[in-house]
Amino acid sequence: MTKQLIFGHSNPDTDAIVAAKAFAYYQTQMGVKDVEAVALGNPNPETEYVLNHFNEPAPRVVETVANEVDSVMLVDHNEKQQSAQDVDQVTVTAVVDHHRIANFETAQPLFYRAEPVGCTSTILTKMFKEAGIEIPAKIAGLMLSAIISDTLLLKSPTTTDDDRKAVETLAKIADVNVEEYGLAMLKAGTDLSSKSELELVDGDAKSFDMGGKKVRIGQVNTVDLDDVFAREDALVKTMEDENQKNGYDMFLLLATNILTSDSRLLVVGEPKEMVEKAFDVKLSDHNIADLPGVVSRKKQVVPPLMKAFE
């Protein structure tokens, strides 16, 4: 089988889906013809808004890949637990990512591009420029959306000058007003009324190994934290069920207000003292803590937790 699948992490966000599409186009322009961008889950409401805005179809959803291809390319992730169920049964030929590198190894050499920027689509923007490949307006709009999403309209501490330059470049190509479109896009992803408790806690969740403990961290964006915590009892029950079902030691839900750039954390499981140590907070009787100024799971939540578990 010569065909290769390209995909982002499970529970895909906008960057995971967009980066796969953009990298697939990049590969075809570089002469790799038989590639397909797929997804390890359905688009979330924000991503649906983006795809509809630019009249772009959602990618085909897959759970396994070895039944289709011998090799794959990964975007926006590298860790095995965030990838396809059987990713260890295929050859990974390329990775483009902006996360830490962990639980990842290959038997053969591969193309690997990782940079400490706010979004995978920022790296891809640079790769298009380096290769002299013109970015079509639609793809530019999709990539712009991914950067807006990952950096919360360039307000996240993960934002770099490279992200800002990429936004400027892509907005010009796509002819998009960044502030107006970006705010509308982010708000489209915060309508929580139709989501189940499982969708809220696990819709954008990732698993991490911390000091031998299996920690699951979900994040949900909102314009009103009370909208999330009005369902606190049901959320806790869902997180407890997920811990028992999947063997998680602890489940954290980070609810982030995109307008104020503050978050509130809900913790279910043990050891809770590691959370208090990581963020220098005291959890309430309901195991909740306010985290002013915290918006990034990657930069402001995972690193202090990792350090606390050492």
VENHU-V557586 format. One line per field, one symbol per residue. ss: DSSP state (2 for helix, 1 for strand, 0 for the rest). phi: phi as a letter, one per 40 degrees, with the letter a starting at -180 (. if undefined). burial: + if it has 24 or more other C-alpha atoms within 12 Angstrom, else -. A space follows every 10 residues. Layout:
# VENHU-V557586
ss->???
phi->???
burial->???
This chain:
# VENHU-V557586
ss->0001111000 0002222222 2222222220 0000111110 0000222222 2220000001 1000000000 1111100002 2200002220 1111111000 0000000000 1111000002 2222222222 2000002222 2222222222 2000000000 2222222222 2222000222 2222222200 0000002222 2200111111 0011111111 1100222220 0222222222 2222220001 1111111000 0111111110 0222222220 0000000111 1000002222 2222222220
phi->.ccbcbaccc fccccccccc cccccdcccc hcccbacbbc icccdcccdc cccbfbcccc cbbbbccbac aabbbgaacd cbbcdbcccb cccabbabbc bafbabcbca cbbbbcbcac ccccdccdcc cgccccdccc cccdcccdcc bffgbccccb cccccccccc ccccfbcdcc cccccccccb cccccccccc cbcbbbbbcb fgbcbbbbab cabacccccc bddccccccc ccdccbgcca bbbbcbcccb fbbbbbbbhb ccccccccbf bbccdcgbac bcgcbbccbb bcdccdcccc
burial->--++++++++ ++++++++++ +++++++--- ----++++++ ++++++++++ +-++---++- +++++---+- ++++++++++ ++++-+++-+ +++++++++- ---------- -+++++++++ ++++++++-- ----+--+++ ++++++++++ ++++++++++ -+++-+++++ +-++-+-+-- ++++++++++ ++----++++ ++++++++++ --++++++++ +++++--++- -+--++-+++ -++----+++ ++++++++-- +++++++++- ++-+++-++- --+---++++ +--+++++++ ++--++--+-
